[in-house]
Amino acid sequence: MLKRSALALALCTCISFAHAQLPPAVAQALQQNGIGQDEIGVLVLRGDAAVLEHRAGLPMQPASTMKLVTTLVGLERLGPAFRGRTELRTTGQVEDGVLRGSLYLKGGADADLSGEHIADMLRALRYDGIERIEGDLVLDRGLFQPARTDVGLAPFDESPEAYYNVIPDALLVNKNMLQLDMRSTAARLQLRMHPELERVSVTSEMTLVDADCAKWEAGWQLPEARRQADGRIKVVLRGTFPKNCNRSYGVNVLDRDDYVGRLVREIWSDQGGVLSGRTITGATPLDARLLAAHVSRQLPELVRDINKPSDNALARTLFLSLGSLQADPVAGSLALPLAEESTFARADAAVRGWLREKQIDDTGFVIDNGSGLSRIERISAQQMARLLQAGLRSPWAPEFQSSIPIGAVDGTMRRRLQDSPAAGRARLKTGSLRNVTALAGYVPDANGIPCVFVAMINSEQSGNGRGRAVLDTLVDWVARSGAPLSATP
């Protein structure tokens, strides 16, 4: 009876807070950090009861907490066995070690696709006795429509070369990244590039300076890919670099047709093969036969890699997959698109259809690319909280919850909440843009009962850790709330 009375008291306490003002500690943190109470939306639920509700119905910018929408809908729509697939196909015939016809590299939203996987696929051709390809290398990105949303798009911010800004397509290899190894002495900068690409080199116009190696990025300028008259490409590094400094950095500066085409040719040549034709883009004929394939890891592993480190490119790939692929126990397969309907439109419809099935009102909800790296995406704390409730009831709840960072333990939460009772217990997805700080997930209260937690700050003052301090205070308050249950006498 004592336990039941305490539990009833805790539930009453939760309900009594439902429409109360923000907790004093949170209100104080907002004031200290120059953030107004009208710039934060909060909803904390214990079961179906509201522990705290503040401007919860207002659509706000969620930043990367939007990845929770993409990953949960992805798990439920595509299933945990879903995998993307890349194929090598041809309509040509093999005669005396020569493939007489084009080689089609068909993208299938394979989020894991790397140069090593391309090498394995090409090695399978060598094992089949193919030594020479007398035809074109055809890059097929047609699974997503339009196939190249990155072309002509204005940069999101001042670092378009950075990995977090990579825009996916259906045939994205190594995320289109070049890994640069930069090693300087007092007089010289030595550069290496990985992977090696056919007729692509890296050179420097950087000035060596006396500076702190740890702050090397202060002198970094956007690299430039310069195409030479003979077809070669030079990646030129610009700015300044400290003397006696060693650093590695990945850049996205090459056009992806150049990247994939030159990577395939370099690997094929290293394996002793010859490819005589051009590199072009096009569609794979329906009657082309399969030569080799690669499939990605299953979706739960990718979902973990999306949410724990907050990977934008993977999230965007999964979002577009919702508009291009259907569940398949072996690998992704083509959906049947409506005439002239974009992949984005189908993905948007898939997400909204799921929300409505769960009786979540999508009024004011805006999804742009599914990653949160957007100025226009909007979701209310109430909508996000209802989605998280659906995540608790999902057949794939374990896969979904295990993908969310754990406070003070891993992912983007590994350095937060270390002195809070939420440490090691709360699972929270972070979100951060210049004017956005957000958290969404599950926080156990003082009784160990999980509360659905959503809080978003949209304020020009939220940067430099100010918004984070407010939200961490709120998480700590939830973790300490609720009347502790007495022990049985």
N, C-alpha and C positions, 0 to 999 in steps of 0.2 A: 504493500500500500504506500509505503514511504517513497519508493521509486516512482510510482505512478503520480503521486502528489507533486513531486519535484518536477517530473516531466510536464505535467499540466501547468505548473507555474512557469516553466521555461517557455512553453508554447504561448501562454498568455503574455509573457514579457515580450516575445517576438511580435505578437499581434499588436501590442500597445505601441511598439516603435514604428508601425507600418507607415503612419503619416506624420511622424514626429519630425522635428528639425534635425539637421545633421548633428551627429554627436559632437560635443564640445571640443574634443581633441582634433576632430577633422575640420570643424569650423575655424579653429585657431590656426591649424596648418594652412588652410586656404588663405587666411588673412596675412599670415607671416610671409607667404610666397606670392602675394599680390594677385591672387586668383579669386574672382568673384563667385558667389554661390550660384549665380545664374549661368556659370560657365561649366558646370559639372552636372552629369546625369548619373543616377545611381539606382540600382535595384538589387536588393539582397533577399533571397527567398529561402525559407526553411520549409521544405515540402511545398505546399501551395500557399503558405502564409508569408506575407511580406514582413521581413525584419526591419527593412529600411527602404523607403521609396522617396526619391527626390528627382523631379523632372524626368521621370522614367519613360514617358511617352514621346519625348522630343527626339526626332531623328538627328543623329550626330555623326561626325566623322569618327570611324572606329580604328583607323590605322590597321595594324596587323592583326587585331582581334577578329577582323573579317575572315581570316584564315580558318577560324572555327566553323564558319558557315560552309566554306568550300570543302573542308575535309569531312565534316559530318554528312553533308549531302552526297559527297563523293562515295563515302563508304556505303551509304544506304542505296544509292542509285546504281553504282557500278559493282558493288560487292567486294568482299575482302580478297577474293581470288583474282581480281582484275589486274592485268598487266599490259603495258604498252608493248608495241612490237615493231621492229625494223626489219626490212626484207631487202635482199638482193634478188632481182628477177631479170629475165631476158626473154626475148622472142627469137633470139638467134640460135644457131646450131654450132656444136663443137666439132671441129674437124682437125685431126692431127695437132691437138693442143691449142688450137686457135678458136676463140669464140667469135664467130662472124655475126655481129649484131650488137646493138647497144646494151649497156649494163645499166639497169634501173635501180637506184637506191631510194627505196620507198619509205618515207617517214610514217610512223604510227604512234606519235606522242610517247615515245620511249624516253622517259625521264632520266634513265640511267646511262644512256648511250654515250660511250667514250671512244677515244682512239683505240684503246685496247680491244674493245668489242668489234670495231671496224676491222682491225687486224685479224681477229679470229674469223670473221665472216669471209674476208678475202683469202685467208689461209685455207678455208674449206674449198674455195675454187681451185687453189693450187693442188689440193689433195685429189680433186676430180680431174686433174690433168690439164687444166687450163693454164697456159703460159702467156698467151697474147690475146688482147681484146681488140678486135678490129671494128670499132664502133664508138659511139659517144658514151660518156658518163652522164646519165640523166638523173638530176636531183628532183625528187617528187615530194613536194610539201603540200600536196593538194588536200590532205585530210582536213586542214583548217582553211576556212574561207573567210576573208582573204588569206592567202598563204603567207604573206609577209606584212604584218601590221607594223613592223618596225620601220619600214621604208617611209621616209618623209615625216616621221613623227618628231615633234619638238622634244628635246630632252626634258626629263622630269625635273632635274635639278642640275647643279654645277658639276656632277660627276657621272656623265653618261657612260664612261668606260668601266665603272665599278660593277661588280657582279650583281649587287642587289637591283641594278637597273636593267638587267638583261630581259629582253622581251622574247617570249618563247615562240617557236614555230614547231611544226610537226616533225622536223628533221633537225633537231638541235644537238650537235655533237660537242662534248666537253663544255657545254653551256656557252660555246663560242669564245672561250677564254684562252688567252695566251699567258702562260706563267713566265714571268721575267725574273731572272736571278741577277741581281746587281751587286757587284763587289768592287769597292774602290780602295785605292791606296792614296797617298798624298798627291800623286800626280796623274793617276790613270783610273778610268772606270771600265771594268770588264763586264760584258753582258752575255747572258745565255738565254735562250728561248725554248720553251717546251709547250706543246709538241713541235717537232720540226715539220715544216710545211714546204712543199715544192716551190722553189724560187721565192721564198719569203725570208727576209733577214731583219735583224734588229740593230739599230745604230743609235748613237747618242749625240745630241746637241746640248747636253746638260753641262752646266758649269760646276766644277767641284769647289766647295766652300767650306770654311771652318764653321761647323755647326754640330749640334747634338744629333747623333745618329738616331736616337729614339724619336726625334721630331723631324725626321727626313721628309715627311709628307708636306711640311710647311712650304717647301720649295717646288713641289710637284706641279707640273702643268699637263694639260690634256695631251697625250701622245697623238701622233698623226701617222696615218697609213698612206704612204706616197707610192702611187703606181708609176713605174718607169716605162719608157718608150718600148722597151723589149718585153714588157709583160711582167717583169719582176716587181715585187712589192717590198718597200722598206718601211718598217715600223720605226718611227723616229721619236725618241724620248726627248722631252724638253723641260726646261726649268733649271733648278739647282739640286745638287746632291752632296751630302756631307762627305768629307774626306775620311778615309779609314773606316768605312761603314759597309756592312753586308745586309742586304734586305731582299726579300722575295715578294712579288706583288703580281696579281692577276689582272689583266686588262681585256676589255671587250672593245676592240678597235677595228677589226677586220670585217668587211662584208661577209656574211655567212656563206654565200655561194663560193667566194674565194676560199674561205676557211675549210669547208667540207671538201670541195673539189680538190684543193691542193693537198689536204691531208690524205685523202684516198690515193691520190697519185704517188705521194711520197711513200706511203706504206706499201703499195703494190710494187713500186720500183725496188724497195728494200727487200721484198720477197722474191725478186728476180723476174717480176712480171713486166709486160709492156702494154701500154694503153695508147692507141694511136689517135683516137678521136678527140672531140672537143668536150668541154664541160658545159652542159646546158641545163635549163630547168624544163620540166615537162611532166606529163601524166604517164603512169605505167599502164600499158595496154591490159585489158581484162584477160587476155589469153596468155600473158607472160607467165612463164613457169618459174617456180621457186628454186633458187640456187643455194641460199643460206639465209639464216634469220637470227635475230637476237631478241629476247624478251626481257623486260625490266623486272625488278623485284616486285613482289606482290604489294598491293595497295597499302596494307597496314604499315609496312616498313617505310614506304614513301610518305605516308601521313605523319609518321613520327619525324621524318627528316624535314617535313614542312613546318610543323608546329614547334618542335624543340628549339631549333636555331632560327626560326622565322624566315624560311627560304622563299623569297618572292617568285623566282623563276619556276620552282616546282609547283607552287600554289597556282600560278597562272596557267601552267600546263594542265593541271588537274581540272581547273575551271573550264578550259576550252575542251577538254576531253568529255565533259558532261554534255557538250553540244555536238560532239563528233563520234563518240564511241558508245557501245552498249556493253552490258555485262557479258562476260564470257569466261568459263572456267579455265580456259587455256591461255587466251590472250585477247587483247582488244580486237574488236571487229567493227567494220564500218556500219554506222547507222544509215538510215535512209532519209537524207535531208529533204526538206521542202524546197521547191524551186525558188532560187534567188534569195534564200534565207541564210543569213550569215551564221557562222559558228557561234559568235557572241550571242545572237538573238536566241538560238536554241539552248545555249547554256543558261542564259538568263531565265528562259521559260522553264527549264528543268529545276532551277533553284526555287523559283516562285511556285511552281507546282508542288514541290515538296513542302514548302512553308504552308501552303493552303491545306494540304493533306493533314498536316499537324495542327490545323486550326490556328495558325499564326498569321495575323493580319499583316499583309505586306505593304500597307499604305505608308508612303514616305521612304520605303526601303529602296536603296539604289546600290547595285553592284556593278562595278566597272570592269575589274579584271580578276576579282576574287582573292587578291593578295593583301589589299589594304594600302598598297602603294598608289594612292589616288587622291586627288583633291575633291572628287565628287561623290565617292562612296558614302552612303548614309545608312545607319541602322539605329534604332532606339534601344535603350537599355532594356525595355520591356520585351522587344522582339528578340534580342540576344539572350535574355534570361529564359524565355520560352523555348528557344532552340537548345539551350543547355539542359533544360528539363527533359526535352525529347532525347537528348544524348544519354541521359541516365536510363531511359526506357528502351533505348535502341538495342537490337540484337547484337550490334557491334560496339556496345558501350565499353567493354574492356579495351578494345583496340583504340577507340577514340580517346578515352581518358588517359591511357598510357602514353599518348602522344603529346600531352600537355605538360609544359615545364613544371617542375616541382620546386617550390620555394626554398631557396638557400641550398639547392642540390644540383640542378642541372639546367641546360638550355639557357634561355635568356633570363631566367630567374635565379641563376646559380649564386649571384652576389647580392641578392635582395632578401629581406626578412630574416637575416641571420640571428637577430636577437629577439625574434617574435615567437610566440607559441605556434604560429603558422609555419615555421621552418620545418621542412621535411614532411609537411602534411597538406599544405595548400597546393592545388594544381591550377596554375594561372597562365593564360596566354597574354603576352605583352603586346602593346601597340604604341608606336612612337613615330610622329612626324614633327616637323618644325613647330606646329601649333597644336599638336595632339598628344595626349598621354592617356593610355587606356589599359585596363586589366579586365579579363573575363575568364571565369572558370568555376572552381569549386573550393570552398574554404570550410573546413570543419570548425564548429564552434566549440565552446568550452566543454560541452557534453560529448564531443566527438561526432556529432551529427552534421553531415555535410550540408552546407548552405550554397545555393547557386549565387554567384557573385558577379556583378557587372558594374563597372564604373568607367566613365569616359569624361575627360576634360578636353574641351575645345577652347583654348586660350592662347594668345600670343605670349603669355607669361609662363607657359607650361614647360618650356625648355630648360636646359642646364640643371636638370634634376629637381626642379621645383614641383612639377606635376607628379613626378615619381614619389617625392616625399609625402605628398597629400594622399596618394592612393595607398602607399605602404602603411600609413597611419590608419586608413580605413580598413585595410585587411587585418591589421593587428587588432582593431576594435572588434571586428567580427569574430576573430579567433578567441578573444577573451569573453565574448558575450554568452548569455545563457546561464541559468542557474545550475551550478555543478550538482550532479546527482549524488545523493548521500549513499554511503555503503549500507548494505543489508546488515541489520544488527545480528 
